[in-house]
Amino acid sequence: MPKSKLRKKDKSVVPAEILHPVALPTESPRWLAPVMVAGFLIGLAWIVVFYVSTTNYPIPGIGAWNMVIGFAFIGVGFSLAMKWR
């Protein structure tokens, strides 16, 4: 019986980033967790004070923008939570 022909394999080029992946930091900076929790708590306290004071405080005169400020602090906390390892 005749022998089948051998196929030549293409030598493909593997990108360098697959061969040598970039090392990610294995640990978060020490300041990240306290700042993240502080953002959550400050935002929550800001919104609670806004509702309890019948929309007069924390900054009188800006009205519902106090809610935006409170949610901005909470948003900072969530954005830092995404970076936490």
ROTORKOL-462455 format. One record per residue: x, y, z negated of N, C-alpha, C, O in turn. Coordinates in Angstrom, 2 decimals. Each point is the difference from the previous one (the first is absolute). Layout:
// ROTORKOL-462455
+---------+---------+---------+---------+---------+---------+---------+---------+---------+---------+---------+---------+
|     nc1 |     nc2 |     nc3 |    cac1 |    cac2 |    cac3 |     cc1 |     cc2 |     cc3 |     oc1 |     oc2 |     oc3 |
+---------+---------+---------+---------+---------+---------+---------+---------+---------+---------+---------+---------+
|       X |       Y |       Z |       X |       Y |       Z |       X |       Y |       Z |       X |       Y |       Z |
...
+---------+---------+---------+---------+---------+---------+---------+---------+---------+---------+---------+---------+
END
This chain:
// ROTORKOL-462455
+---------+---------+---------+---------+---------+---------+---------+---------+---------+---------+---------+---------+
|     nc1 |     nc2 |     nc3 |    cac1 |    cac2 |    cac3 |     cc1 |     cc2 |     cc3 |     oc1 |     oc2 |     oc3 |
+---------+---------+---------+---------+---------+---------+---------+---------+---------+---------+---------+---------+
|    0.85 |   -1.16 |    0.00 |   -0.85 |    1.16 |    0.00 |    0.90 |    1.23 |    0.00 |    0.98 |    0.06 |   -0.74 |
|   -1.31 |    0.94 |    1.58 |    0.84 |    1.19 |    0.08 |   -0.12 |    0.85 |   -1.26 |   -1.04 |    0.05 |   -0.65 |
|    2.14 |    0.60 |    0.33 |    0.05 |    0.87 |   -1.18 |   -0.59 |    1.36 |    0.36 |    0.26 |    0.53 |    1.08 |
|   -1.07 |    0.05 |   -2.00 |   -0.62 |    1.30 |    0.26 |    1.04 |    1.10 |   -0.12 |    1.00 |   -0.13 |   -0.70 |
|   -1.28 |    1.22 |    1.39 |    0.93 |    1.13 |   -0.02 |   -0.09 |    0.72 |   -1.33 |   -1.08 |    0.14 |   -0.57 |
|    2.21 |    0.32 |    0.07 |    0.04 |    0.76 |   -1.25 |   -0.28 |    1.47 |    0.30 |    0.49 |    0.55 |    0.98 |
|   -1.26 |    0.05 |   -1.82 |   -0.33 |    1.42 |    0.17 |    1.00 |    0.84 |   -0.77 |    0.46 |   -0.37 |   -1.08 |
|   -0.14 |    1.49 |    1.68 |    0.91 |    0.92 |   -0.67 |   -0.84 |    0.93 |   -0.87 |   -0.99 |    0.57 |    0.45 |
|    1.39 |   -0.42 |   -1.71 |   -0.72 |    0.86 |   -0.92 |    0.50 |    1.43 |    0.13 |    1.20 |    0.25 |    0.11 |
|   -2.14 |    0.69 |   -0.13 |    0.37 |    1.41 |    0.03 |    0.50 |    0.40 |   -1.39 |   -0.61 |   -0.32 |   -1.02 |
|    1.71 |    1.01 |    1.01 |    0.51 |    0.52 |   -1.27 |   -0.63 |    1.37 |   -0.21 |    0.39 |    0.98 |    0.63 |
|   -1.36 |   -0.93 |   -1.51 |   -0.69 |    1.26 |   -0.25 |    0.78 |    0.81 |   -1.04 |    0.68 |   -0.55 |   -0.87 |
|   -0.81 |    1.84 |    1.00 |    0.67 |    0.92 |   -0.91 |   -0.94 |    0.32 |   -1.16 |   -1.13 |    0.44 |    0.22 |
|    1.60 |   -0.66 |   -1.43 |   -0.80 |    0.28 |   -1.20 |    0.37 |    1.40 |   -0.48 |    1.19 |    0.29 |   -0.18 |
|   -2.19 |    0.60 |   -0.03 |    0.31 |    1.35 |   -0.47 |    0.74 |   -0.01 |   -1.33 |   -0.16 |   -0.91 |   -0.82 |
|    0.97 |    1.93 |    0.62 |    0.82 |    0.08 |   -1.21 |   -0.84 |    0.14 |   -1.26 |    0.40 |   -0.48 |   -1.06 |
|   -1.57 |    1.14 |    1.16 |   -0.81 |    0.18 |   -1.21 |   -0.62 |   -1.30 |   -0.47 |   -0.41 |   -0.11 |   -1.16 |
|    0.31 |   -0.89 |    2.04 |   -0.49 |   -1.31 |   -0.44 |    1.13 |   -0.80 |   -0.63 |   -0.19 |   -0.69 |   -1.00 |
|    1.38 |    0.78 |    1.60 |    1.13 |   -0.72 |   -0.55 |    0.46 |    0.55 |   -1.34 |    0.34 |   -0.75 |   -0.91 |
|   -0.34 |    2.08 |    0.79 |    0.45 |    0.67 |   -1.22 |   -1.08 |    0.96 |   -0.46 |    0.08 |    1.20 |    0.28 |
|   -1.11 |   -1.69 |   -0.98 |   -1.08 |    0.89 |   -0.43 |    0.49 |    1.03 |   -1.02 |    0.94 |   -0.24 |   -0.76 |
|   -1.61 |    1.38 |    0.77 |    0.34 |    1.07 |   -0.93 |   -0.50 |   -0.40 |   -1.39 |   -1.16 |   -0.37 |   -0.17 |
|    2.03 |    0.45 |   -0.80 |   -0.37 |   -0.38 |   -1.36 |   -0.84 |    1.08 |   -0.64 |    0.41 |    1.16 |   -0.08 |
|   -1.60 |   -1.53 |   -0.38 |   -0.87 |    0.94 |   -0.70 |    0.37 |    0.01 |   -1.48 |    0.52 |   -0.99 |   -0.52 |
|   -0.77 |    2.11 |   -0.15 |    0.29 |    0.03 |   -1.43 |   -0.86 |   -1.03 |   -0.73 |   -1.20 |   -0.12 |    0.26 |
|    1.80 |   -0.59 |   -1.17 |   -0.73 |   -1.05 |   -0.70 |   -0.73 |    0.52 |   -1.23 |   -0.82 |   -0.72 |   -0.59 |
|    1.10 |    1.94 |    0.19 |   -0.58 |    0.52 |   -1.22 |   -0.39 |    1.46 |    0.21 |    0.66 |    0.73 |    0.75 |
|   -1.71 |   -0.31 |   -1.41 |   -0.44 |    1.39 |    0.08 |    0.89 |    0.89 |   -0.85 |    0.62 |   -0.46 |   -0.96 |
|   -0.57 |    1.75 |    1.31 |    0.71 |    0.93 |   -0.89 |   -0.71 |    0.08 |   -1.35 |   -1.20 |   -0.27 |   -0.10 |
|    1.93 |    0.62 |   -0.92 |   -0.56 |    0.01 |   -1.36 |   -1.07 |    1.07 |   -0.18 |   -0.88 |   -0.16 |   -0.85 |
|    0.93 |    1.22 |    1.61 |   -0.94 |    1.11 |   -0.17 |   -1.34 |   -0.28 |    0.67 |   -0.98 |    0.69 |   -0.30 |
|    0.89 |   -1.67 |    1.18 |   -1.18 |   -0.17 |    0.83 |   -1.23 |   -0.40 |   -0.80 |   -1.07 |    0.60 |    0.17 |
|    1.17 |   -1.58 |   -1.03 |   -1.16 |   -0.47 |   -0.76 |   -0.56 |    1.06 |   -0.95 |   -1.22 |    0.18 |   -0.04 |
|    2.06 |    0.55 |   -0.73 |   -0.57 |    1.03 |   -0.86 |   -0.67 |    1.14 |    0.78 |   -1.04 |    0.51 |   -0.43 |
|    1.62 |   -0.12 |    1.56 |   -0.61 |    1.07 |    0.80 |   -1.30 |   -0.48 |    0.63 |   -0.96 |    0.77 |    0.09 |
|    0.91 |   -2.03 |    0.33 |   -1.21 |   -0.56 |    0.58 |   -1.13 |   -0.01 |   -1.03 |   -1.11 |    0.44 |    0.29 |
|    1.39 |   -0.94 |   -1.48 |   -1.03 |   -0.06 |   -1.05 |   -0.40 |    1.41 |   -0.42 |   -1.18 |    0.25 |   -0.27 |
|    2.14 |    0.67 |    0.21 |   -0.32 |    1.38 |   -0.36 |   -0.92 |    0.63 |    1.05 |   -0.92 |    0.74 |   -0.35 |
|    1.16 |   -1.02 |    1.61 |   -0.89 |    0.53 |    1.05 |   -1.42 |   -0.50 |   -0.16 |   -0.96 |    0.77 |    0.13 |
|    0.82 |   -2.08 |   -0.42 |   -1.34 |   -0.55 |   -0.23 |   -0.68 |    0.66 |   -1.19 |   -1.16 |    0.41 |    0.08 |
|    1.88 |   -0.29 |   -1.19 |   -0.60 |    0.52 |   -1.22 |   -0.31 |    1.49 |    0.08 |   -1.05 |    0.45 |   -0.48 |
|    1.96 |    0.32 |    1.08 |   -0.26 |    1.44 |    0.14 |   -1.20 |    0.24 |    0.90 |   -0.85 |    0.84 |   -0.30 |
|    0.77 |   -1.59 |    1.40 |   -1.16 |    0.14 |    0.90 |   -1.30 |   -0.37 |   -0.67 |   -1.00 |    0.70 |    0.14 |
|    1.02 |   -1.79 |   -0.89 |   -1.20 |   -0.43 |   -0.71 |   -0.41 |    1.02 |   -1.05 |   -1.17 |    0.35 |   -0.11 |
|    2.14 |    0.13 |   -0.67 |   -0.30 |    1.01 |   -1.03 |   -0.51 |    1.28 |    0.63 |   -0.91 |    0.63 |   -0.54 |
|    1.48 |   -0.23 |    1.68 |   -0.44 |    1.23 |    0.69 |   -1.47 |   -0.11 |    0.39 |   -0.77 |    0.94 |   -0.21 |
|    0.38 |   -2.08 |    0.77 |   -1.39 |   -0.18 |    0.44 |   -0.93 |   -0.10 |   -1.20 |   -1.11 |    0.53 |    0.05 |
|    1.52 |   -1.21 |   -1.12 |   -0.84 |   -0.12 |   -1.19 |   -0.22 |    1.37 |   -0.64 |   -1.12 |    0.33 |   -0.39 |
|    2.18 |    0.47 |    0.29 |   -0.14 |    1.34 |   -0.57 |   -0.92 |    0.85 |    0.88 |   -0.79 |    0.79 |   -0.52 |
|    0.89 |   -0.95 |    1.82 |   -0.87 |    0.75 |    0.92 |   -1.47 |   -0.32 |   -0.24 |   -0.84 |    0.90 |   -0.02 |
|    0.52 |   -2.19 |   -0.16 |   -1.39 |   -0.38 |   -0.22 |   -0.49 |    0.34 |   -1.40 |   -1.13 |    0.46 |   -0.17 |
|    1.96 |   -0.66 |   -0.84 |   -0.42 |    0.23 |   -1.38 |   -0.22 |    1.49 |   -0.25 |   -0.89 |    0.37 |   -0.77 |
|    1.69 |    0.47 |    1.39 |   -0.13 |    1.44 |   -0.23 |   -1.05 |    0.64 |    0.91 |   -0.03 |    1.22 |    0.14 |
|   -0.80 |   -2.01 |    0.47 |   -1.04 |    0.46 |    0.94 |    0.59 |    0.92 |    1.06 |   -0.49 |    1.11 |    0.23 |
|    1.54 |   -1.58 |    0.41 |    0.69 |    0.61 |    1.15 |    0.63 |    1.36 |   -0.30 |    0.18 |    0.80 |    0.92 |
|    0.17 |   -0.51 |   -2.18 |    0.66 |    1.26 |   -0.34 |    1.51 |   -0.12 |   -0.08 |    0.72 |    0.95 |    0.31 |
|   -0.23 |   -2.09 |   -0.72 |    1.43 |   -0.21 |   -0.19 |    0.46 |   -1.14 |    0.89 |   -0.89 |   -0.66 |    0.56 |
|    2.10 |    0.35 |   -0.37 |    1.28 |    0.47 |   -0.46 |    0.40 |    1.36 |    0.59 |    0.67 |    0.78 |   -0.68 |
|   -1.06 |   -0.48 |    1.91 |    0.30 |    1.33 |    0.56 |   -1.34 |    0.67 |    0.29 |   -0.69 |   -0.38 |    0.94 |
|    0.32 |    1.38 |   -1.74 |   -1.29 |    0.64 |    0.25 |    0.04 |    0.81 |    1.29 |    1.02 |    0.59 |    0.35 |
|   -2.13 |   -0.56 |    0.34 |   -0.11 |    0.84 |    1.17 |    0.22 |   -0.70 |    1.33 |   -0.34 |    0.55 |    1.04 |
|    0.91 |   -1.76 |   -1.04 |    0.19 |   -0.67 |    1.29 |   -1.04 |   -1.07 |    0.25 |   -0.03 |   -0.61 |    1.07 |
|   -0.82 |    0.38 |   -2.06 |   -1.14 |   -0.90 |    0.19 |    0.40 |   -1.43 |    0.30 |    0.79 |   -0.61 |   -0.73 |
|   -1.35 |    0.07 |    1.81 |    0.18 |   -1.41 |    0.33 |    1.41 |   -0.32 |    0.50 |    0.33 |   -1.18 |    0.15 |
|    0.49 |    2.17 |    0.09 |    1.38 |   -0.27 |    0.39 |    0.77 |   -0.67 |   -1.13 |    1.05 |   -0.60 |    0.23 |
|   -1.57 |    0.71 |   -1.47 |    0.59 |   -0.75 |   -1.10 |   -0.05 |   -1.51 |    0.27 |    0.91 |   -0.73 |   -0.39 |
|   -1.97 |    0.28 |    1.05 |   -0.10 |   -1.42 |    0.36 |    1.10 |   -0.37 |    0.99 |    0.60 |   -1.07 |   -0.11 |
|   -0.33 |    1.93 |    1.06 |    1.04 |   -0.26 |    0.99 |    1.37 |   -0.11 |   -0.69 |    0.80 |   -0.87 |    0.33 |
|   -0.56 |    1.75 |   -1.28 |    1.28 |   -0.04 |   -0.73 |    0.12 |   -1.30 |   -0.79 |    1.06 |   -0.62 |   -0.01 |
|   -2.14 |    0.21 |   -0.66 |    0.02 |   -1.25 |   -0.75 |    0.25 |   -1.21 |    0.91 |    0.79 |   -0.87 |   -0.34 |
|   -1.47 |    0.84 |    1.47 |    0.20 |   -1.12 |    0.92 |    1.38 |    0.06 |    0.67 |    0.52 |   -1.03 |    0.41 |
|    0.06 |    2.22 |   -0.29 |    1.36 |    0.10 |    0.55 |    1.00 |   -0.65 |   -0.96 |    0.91 |   -0.70 |    0.44 |
|   -1.08 |    0.92 |   -1.74 |    0.88 |   -0.67 |   -0.97 |   -0.16 |   -1.52 |    0.08 |    0.98 |   -0.74 |   -0.05 |
|   -2.22 |    0.28 |    0.18 |   -0.24 |   -1.44 |    0.12 |    0.60 |   -0.53 |    1.30 |    0.54 |   -1.10 |    0.03 |
|   -0.64 |    1.88 |    1.03 |    0.60 |   -0.40 |    1.28 |    1.50 |   -0.12 |   -0.08 |    0.59 |   -0.90 |    0.60 |
|    0.05 |    1.79 |   -1.35 |    1.45 |   -0.11 |   -0.21 |    0.31 |   -1.29 |   -0.75 |    0.98 |   -0.68 |    0.33 |
|   -1.79 |    0.34 |   -1.31 |    0.20 |   -1.25 |   -0.73 |   -0.12 |   -1.22 |    0.91 |    0.79 |   -0.93 |   -0.10 |
|   -1.79 |    0.94 |    1.00 |   -0.17 |   -1.12 |    0.92 |    1.14 |   -0.06 |    1.01 |    0.45 |   -1.10 |    0.35 |
|    0.01 |    2.23 |    0.13 |    1.10 |   -0.03 |    0.97 |    1.28 |   -0.53 |   -0.65 |    0.79 |   -0.68 |    0.66 |
|   -0.57 |    0.98 |   -1.93 |    1.15 |   -0.55 |   -0.69 |   -0.18 |   -1.48 |   -0.32 |    0.97 |   -0.75 |   -0.07 |
|   -2.23 |    0.32 |   -0.11 |   -0.26 |   -1.41 |   -0.25 |    0.36 |   -0.85 |    1.20 |    0.35 |   -1.17 |   -0.14 |
|   -0.44 |    1.75 |    1.34 |    0.38 |   -0.74 |    1.20 |    1.50 |   -0.25 |    0.08 |    0.43 |   -0.95 |    0.67 |
|    0.36 |    1.77 |   -1.32 |    1.45 |   -0.15 |    0.04 |    0.55 |   -0.83 |   -1.17 |    1.20 |   -0.29 |   -0.04 |
|   -2.06 |   -0.07 |   -0.89 |    0.44 |   -0.70 |   -1.19 |    0.27 |   -1.47 |    0.31 |   -0.81 |   -0.66 |    0.65 |
|    1.94 |    0.15 |   -1.09 |    0.37 |   -1.40 |    0.20 |    0.12 |   -0.70 |   -1.33 |    0.30 |   -1.19 |   -0.05 |
+---------+---------+---------+---------+---------+---------+---------+---------+---------+---------+---------+---------+
END
